[in-house]
């Protein structure tokens, strides 16, 4: 374990949950592992709407046991406002929940592990290398 912190985006968290693409091994090298609260909400929503809701909720809670949840606060809201305005001005909007995820990571200065390329357009957001 490298000791370097990392936050999981929904795409990376799902990869960890499903043990695809070596995501679990990549994430295991980091400590602590953070889960922004919007990601947790998206994961729980996905579990609830699935045909195996109970099993998927249990998987989410198992992941949660190994992560620290990053909450959304009034400070996050201020970062969110700046990020969203910059994206709007640059003509590069991203999904609303992803703006919140980026804001939480920027606020706490934690790199985000994601496979979603649209996060690269968010200035001040550190992205974890895919090989990390």
Protein Blocks (a to p, Z undefined) as FASTA:
>chain_A
ZZiacdddfklmmmmmnopghlmmmmmmgccddddfklmmmmmmmmmmpmblmlmmmmmm
mmmmmpccddddfklmmmmmmmmmmmmmnopacdfklmmmmmmmmmnopacddfbfklmm
pghiacddfkZZ
